Amino acid sequence: MNILAIETSGHVLTVALSSKEHCIELIISDGFNRSQSLMPAIASVFEQSDVEARDLDLVACSAGPGSFTGLRIGMATAKGIARGAGCHLKAVPTLDLLATGRESWPGIVVPLIDARKKRVYTAAFQNGKRIKDDQDIALNKFLDSLTKKKAILVTGPDAEIAKDHERITVDRLKNYGRGIAMINAARCAYEKDGPDPLDIGPIYLRPSEAEIAASP
């Protein structure tokens, strides 16, 4: 399959393009500057490949949670490309993606995204299986809910905010690109469940600032 992956949930932007011949991954730490960085990054991976947009079978993107603006831009771009190329779309949950590749950790894997306001978006996995659902929660409260009998690996682009807590190991590859992992996850999910509808929306664990301001 020819798959384009777009990961825009955090401050590390990843775009990857996979075909039978190769996989090209571009990683940019752009400080959430998606409106200027995303399309040139997509153009770049196509320029380095013999694959054209019309050759795509699947476009994958971040489902969330994560940056409201980043998710919206990434998903809207993925939908536009999928529609224009006449191919399918698959949205990959962000926290599952951040935990991918850490299945051999002997304890609990905690993917973490800074949600601001002294809270995080997080979940927990053990041996590759989810043991806690996605949450918007204070970090201390979440860590206290985990068993003290297991070592904890915190991963994801904002893992450093947990470095001073007991029993915590911060993933040394916390800022690694997730394009290839997204391609593999999207392919597996597509083969299992089929494509997502083009009207799918991001996973938000809280209202946006605009929604909060507009509420009575």
Long-range contacts (C-beta under 8 A, 24 or more apart in sequence): 1-57, 1-58, 1-187, 2-51, 2-55, 2-56, 2-57, 2-58, 3-56, 3-57, 3-58, 3-59, 3-60, 3-183, 3-186, 3-187, 4-42, 4-45, 4-56, 4-58, 4-59, 4-60, 4-78, 4-81, 5-59, 5-60, 5-61, 5-179, 5-180, 5-182, 5-183, 5-186, 6-38, 6-42, 6-59, 6-60, 6-61, 6-62, 6-74, 6-77, 6-78, 7-61, 7-62, 7-74, 7-97, 7-177, 7-178, 7-179, 7-182, 8-34, 8-38, 8-61, 8-62, 8-66, 8-67, 8-70, 8-71, 8-73, 8-74, 9-62, 9-64, 9-65, 9-66, 9-67, 9-70, 9-71, 9-74, 9-94, 9-113, 10-66, 10-67, 10-70, 10-94, 10-113, 10-156, 10-157, 10-158, 11-67, 11-157, 12-157, 12-175, 12-177, 12-178, 13-37, 13-38, 13-41, 14-177, 14-178, 14-179, 14-182, 15-41, 15-42, 15-44, 15-45, 15-179, 16-45, 16-177, 16-179, 16-180, 16-182, 16-183, 17-45, 17-46, 17-48, 17-49, 17-51, 18-180, 18-183, 19-49, 19-50, 19-51, 19-55, 21-50, 22-49, 23-180, 23-183, 24-48, 24-49, 25-177, 25-179, 25-180, 26-177, 26-179, 27-176, 27-177, 27-179, 29-175, 32-67, 32-69, 32-70, 34-69, 34-70, 34-73, 34-74, 35-73, 38-73, 38-74, 38-77, 39-77, 42-77, 42-81, 53-81, 53-84, 53-85, 54-85, 54-86, 55-85, 56-81, 56-82, 56-85, 56-87, 57-87, 57-88, 58-87, 58-88, 58-89, 58-90, 58-186, 58-187, 58-190, 58-195, 59-85, 59-87, 59-88, 59-89, 59-90, 60-89, 60-90, 60-91, 60-92, 60-182, 60-183, 60-185, 60-186, 61-89, 61-90, 61-91, 61-92, 62-91, 62-92, 62-94, 62-97, 62-182, 62-202, 63-91, 63-92, 63-93, 63-94, 63-200, 63-202, 63-203, 64-93, 64-94, 64-202, 64-203, 64-204, 64-205, 65-94, 65-95, 65-113, 65-115, 65-121, 65-134, 65-136, 65-202, 65-203, 65-204, 65-205, 66-94, 66-113, 66-121, 68-202, 68-204, 68-208, 68-209, 71-202, 71-204, 72-202, 75-200, 75-201, 75-202, 79-198, 82-198, 83-198, 88-190, 88-195, 88-196, 89-195, 89-196, 89-197, 89-198, 89-200, 90-186, 90-189, 90-190, 90-195, 90-196, 91-196, 91-200, 91-202, 92-182, 92-185, 92-186, 92-189, 93-134, 93-203, 94-121, 94-203, 95-121, 95-122, 95-123, 95-134, 95-156, 96-123, 96-125, 96-130, 96-185, 97-178, 97-181, 97-182, 97-185, 98-155, 98-156, 98-178, 99-123, 99-125, 99-128, 99-155, 100-178, 100-181, 100-184, 100-185, 101-181, 102-153, 102-155, 102-171, 103-127, 103-128, 105-151, 105-153, 106-150, 106-151, 107-150, 107-151, 107-152, 107-153, 108-146, 108-147, 108-150, 108-151, 108-152, 108-153, 109-152, 109-153, 109-155, 110-142, 110-143, 110-146, 110-152, 110-153, 110-154, 110-155, 110-162, 111-154, 111-155, 111-156, 112-139, 112-154, 112-155, 112-156, 112-158, 112-159, 112-161, 112-162, 113-156, 113-157, 113-158, 114-158, 114-161, 115-205, 115-206, 120-158, 120-161, 121-205, 126-150, 134-203, 134-205, 135-205, 136-205, 136-206, 139-165, 140-165, 143-168
